[in-house]
Amino acid sequence: MKDLQFQTKAIHQGHQVDDAFGAVTMPIILSTTFERGADGQFIVGRDIYSRSSNPNRRAVEVKLAALEGGDQAIAFSSGQAATMSIIHLLSPGDHVIIPDDIYYGTKVILQNLYQRWGLTFDAVDMTDVLKVIATITERTRLIWIETPSNPALKITDIRAVTTLAKTHNILVACDNTWASSYFCRPLDMGVDIVMHSTTKYFGGHSDIIGGCIILRDRPDLIIKIRDFQTLGGAVPSPFDCWLLFRSMATYPIRMKVHGENAMQLATYFKNHSKIEQVHYPGLASSPYHKVAATQMQHGYGGMLSIIVRGGAEATLKLA
């Protein structure tokens, strides 16, 4: 089904008609354990225990992978749990490079939970590749991209960073929550790991908490992150997976409207006397417009940030 249109994948990937009752909407499978064979042995191809695998989670992972263009998606109970699965790939003493305007929750994970591991990190302006180069050490093992960033909406040149990272054998992970798969496909630009808070645009209705990791051509990393998911127990509930699966059927339509609305609002605020500054990569006046145009598709995203005269700042996420 790789040749299907994006909108078709959002509806049909991972979808199966229920074998037991013929329900066209996948039922919620709440069972924690699953039946064994008459001989007491596990049945090949059947789930065993819901922490390890569950039909609802498996279906939503298939859909997430298809929309991002990955081989596998690994669903988590939150975006923070998904982020931790990446940090957990590292070893004591390793060094991480992060954006200077990174989402605060990601930075707090490194500061509060992994400093005792001896992990170190430096925050740099990721839009300046020369600064990234200057920050690399012999212990750098991960470069974390967040594009557009939260809340300044800076746009990192993904191809430039991934090309640099490969020369130093450094992993690159991208938080693609704000652009989302509809507007940006980091795996196509050389990123090793894509992370999403599915709470946001994938969920779309403010009624679930979730996260995911998506990878392509990295079975070594898939095994390690899947272990963190199942052995660590950071799994979403079957009901949350069902809600997320339902939401993604309308995801492409919602994102199209979000992008159109964001562009209209950015243009309006840019010309408003009470607004000092508008951060939105879709505006030709944005310092990140050119690079955004080379790596974003269908528009420039559904999030903008404004600064009201007098210094107040507000971030608008269209939903």
C-alpha positions in Angstrom: 0.0 0.0 0.0 3.0 2.3 -0.3 1.7 3.9 -3.5 -1.6 5.0 -1.9 -2.3 8.7 -1.5 -1.6 10.3 1.9 -5.3 10.8 2.7 -6.1 7.2 1.8 -3.4 5.9 4.0 -4.8 7.9 6.9 -8.1 6.1 6.5 -7.2 2.6 5.5 -3.7 1.7 6.8 -3.9 -0.6 9.8 -7.7 -1.0 9.4 -9.2 -4.5 9.5 -12.8 -5.6 9.6 -13.4 -7.5 12.9 -13.4 -11.3 12.2 -15.7 -12.2 15.1 -18.7 -9.9 14.4 -17.9 -8.2 11.1 -17.7 -4.7 12.6 -16.3 -2.3 10.1 -15.0 -0.1 13.0 -12.2 -1.9 14.9 -13.4 -2.8 18.4 -11.5 -1.8 21.5 -9.7 -4.9 22.8 -9.3 -4.3 26.6 -8.2 -7.8 27.5 -4.8 -7.9 29.2 -4.2 -11.6 28.4 -5.1 -13.8 25.4 -6.1 -17.4 25.0 -3.6 -20.1 24.6 -4.0 -23.3 22.5 -5.5 -26.5 23.8 -2.0 -27.8 24.7 -1.4 -24.7 26.8 1.1 -23.3 24.4 1.1 -19.8 22.9 -0.6 -19.6 19.6 1.7 -18.3 16.8 0.6 -14.9 15.6 -1.7 -14.2 18.5 -1.1 -11.6 21.2 0.0 -12.9 24.6 0.0 -10.0 27.1 -1.2 -6.5 26.3 1.9 -4.8 27.6 3.8 -6.6 24.9 1.3 -6.2 22.1 -2.3 -5.3 21.6 -4.5 -5.3 18.5 -5.4 -1.6 18.9 -1.8 -0.5 19.4 -0.6 -2.6 16.5 -3.2 -1.1 14.2 -2.3 2.5 15.2 1.4 1.8 14.8 0.9 0.6 11.2 -1.0 3.8 10.4 1.6 6.1 12.0 4.5 4.4 10.2 2.7 4.7 6.8 2.0 8.4 7.3 5.6 9.2 8.2 7.1 6.9 5.5 8.8 4.7 8.1 9.2 0.9 8.5 7.9 0.8 12.0 6.2 3.0 14.5 6.4 2.4 18.2 3.6 3.9 20.3 4.0 5.3 23.8 1.8 6.5 26.6 3.1 10.1 26.1 5.5 12.2 24.0 7.8 12.4 27.1 7.9 8.6 27.3 8.8 8.5 23.6 11.5 11.0 24.1 13.0 9.0 27.0 13.2 5.9 24.8 15.6 7.8 22.5 17.7 9.2 25.4 17.8 5.7 26.8 19.8 4.6 23.7 22.8 6.6 25.1 25.4 5.6 27.6 26.9 7.3 30.7 29.2 10.1 29.6 27.6 10.7 26.2 27.0 14.2 24.9 23.8 15.5 23.3 23.3 18.6 21.2 19.9 20.2 21.4 18.3 23.4 20.1 18.5 26.5 22.2 14.7 27.0 22.1 13.8 23.3 22.6 10.5 22.3 24.2 11.1 22.7 27.9 9.9 19.1 28.7 12.7 17.6 26.6 15.3 19.7 28.3 14.0 18.8 31.7 14.3 15.1 31.0 18.0 15.6 30.3 18.5 17.9 33.3 16.5 16.1 36.0 16.5 12.4 35.0 19.8 11.8 33.1 22.4 14.0 34.7 23.1 11.4 37.3 24.0 9.1 34.3 26.7 11.6 33.5 25.0 12.6 30.3 25.9 16.1 29.2 24.3 18.4 26.7 24.7 21.8 25.0 22.0 24.0 23.6 22.8 25.8 20.4 21.1 27.8 17.7 20.3 24.8 15.4 19.6 27.1 12.5 23.4 27.9 12.3 25.1 24.7 11.2 28.5 26.2 12.0 27.5 26.5 15.6 26.4 22.8 15.6 29.8 21.9 14.1 31.6 23.9 16.9 29.6 22.1 19.6 30.4 18.5 18.5 32.8 16.7 20.9 34.3 13.2 20.8 31.5 12.1 23.1 28.6 13.5 21.0 26.2 10.7 20.2 22.9 12.4 19.5 21.8 15.6 17.8 18.2 16.5 18.6 16.3 18.6 16.0 13.0 20.3 16.7 11.6 22.0 13.6 9.6 24.1 13.7 10.8 24.8 17.2 8.5 25.5 20.1 7.8 28.4 20.6 10.0 30.5 18.3 9.2 28.4 15.1 12.9 28.3 14.0 13.5 26.1 11.0 16.5 23.8 11.1 18.1 22.8 7.8 17.5 19.1 8.3 19.6 17.9 5.4 22.6 20.0 6.4 22.5 18.6 10.0 22.0 15.0 9.0 24.9 15.2 6.4 27.1 16.6 9.2 26.0 14.0 11.7 26.8 11.1 9.3 30.4 12.3 8.9 30.8 11.9 12.7 28.6 8.8 13.2 26.1 10.7 15.3 22.4 9.8 15.6 19.9 12.5 14.6 16.4 12.5 16.1 13.7 15.0 15.1 10.7 16.1 17.1 8.3 16.4 14.2 5.2 17.2 16.4 4.6 20.7 15.2 5.2 20.2 11.5 3.7 16.7 11.6 3.9 14.2 8.8 1.5 16.2 6.7 3.9 19.1 6.3 7.4 17.5 6.8 9.0 14.1 6.4 12.3 14.1 8.2 13.1 10.5 7.4 13.3 11.4 3.7 16.0 14.0 4.7 18.3 11.5 6.5 17.0 11.7 10.1 17.4 8.4 12.0 14.5 8.7 14.4 11.3 10.7 14.3 9.4 11.5 17.5 5.8 12.8 17.8 3.6 13.8 20.7 0.5 12.2 19.3 -1.4 14.2 21.9 -1.2 17.2 19.5 -2.1 17.1 15.7 -2.4 13.3 15.3 -4.9 13.1 18.2 -6.5 16.4 17.2 -9.3 16.4 19.7 -7.6 17.1 23.1 -8.8 13.8 24.5 -5.7 11.6 24.6 -2.1 11.7 25.8 0.3 9.8 23.6 3.6 9.7 21.8 5.4 7.6 19.1 8.8 6.9 17.6 9.1 6.1 13.8 12.1 4.7 12.1 13.3 3.4 8.7 16.1 1.0 7.9 17.3 0.8 11.5 16.4 -2.6 12.9 19.1 -2.2 15.6 17.3 0.9 17.0 13.9 -0.6 16.6 14.7 -3.5 18.8 16.1 -1.2 21.6 13.3 1.2 21.5 10.7 -1.6 21.4 12.3 -3.1 24.5 12.0 0.2 26.3 8.3 0.3 25.3 7.4 -3.2 26.3 9.8 -4.0 29.2 9.5 -0.5 30.6 5.8 -0.6 30.3 5.4 2.9 28.7 2.5 1.8 26.6 -0.7 3.6 25.7 -4.0 2.0 26.7 -6.1 0.2 24.1 -8.8 2.9 24.4 -6.2 5.7 23.7 -5.0 3.7 20.7 -8.5 3.3 19.5 -9.2 7.1 19.9 -5.9 7.9 18.1 -6.7 5.5 15.2 -10.1 7.1 14.8 -8.6 10.6 14.8 -6.1 10.0 12.1 -8.8 9.3 9.5 -9.5 13.0 9.5 -5.9 14.1 10.1 -5.0 15.2 6.5 -8.2 17.3 6.2 -7.6 18.9 9.6 -4.0 19.8 8.8 -4.8 21.4 5.5 -7.3 23.7 7.2 -4.8 24.4 10.1 -2.2 25.4 7.6 -4.5 27.7 5.7 -5.8 29.3 8.8 -2.3 29.8 10.2 -1.2 31.6 7.1 -4.2 33.9 7.2 -3.7 34.7 10.8 0.0 35.3 10.3 -0.6 37.7 7.5 -3.3 39.5 9.5 -1.1 39.9 12.6 1.9 40.9 10.6 0.0 44.0 9.5 -1.6 44.8 12.8 -0.4 47.9 14.7 -0.5 46.2 18.1 1.7 43.3 17.0 5.4 43.8 17.2 6.6 40.5 15.6 5.1 37.4 14.0 7.0 34.1 13.9 5.7 32.0 11.0 7.9 30.3 8.4 5.2 30.8 5.7 5.8 34.5 5.7 8.3 35.7 3.1 9.7 38.1 5.8 10.6 35.1 8.0 14.4 34.4 8.2 13.5 30.8 7.9 11.2 31.0 4.9 13.6 29.8 2.2 14.8 26.7 4.1 11.2 25.9 5.1 10.1 26.1 1.5 12.7 23.4 0.6 11.7 20.8 3.2 8.0 21.5 4.0 5.1 20.3 1.8 1.5 21.3 1.6 2.2 24.6 3.4 4.0 25.7 6.5 2.2 24.2 9.5 -0.6 25.1 11.8 1.3 27.0 14.5 2.5 30.6 14.8 3.9 32.8 17.5 3.2 36.5 18.0 4.8 39.2 20.2 2.4 41.9 21.3 3.9 45.4 21.6 5.1 45.7 25.1 6.7 42.3 25.2 4.0 39.8 25.8 4.3 36.6 23.7 1.7 34.1 22.7 1.9 30.9 20.8 -1.1 29.9 18.7 -1.7 26.2 17.8 -4.5 26.0 15.4 -6.9 23.2 16.4 
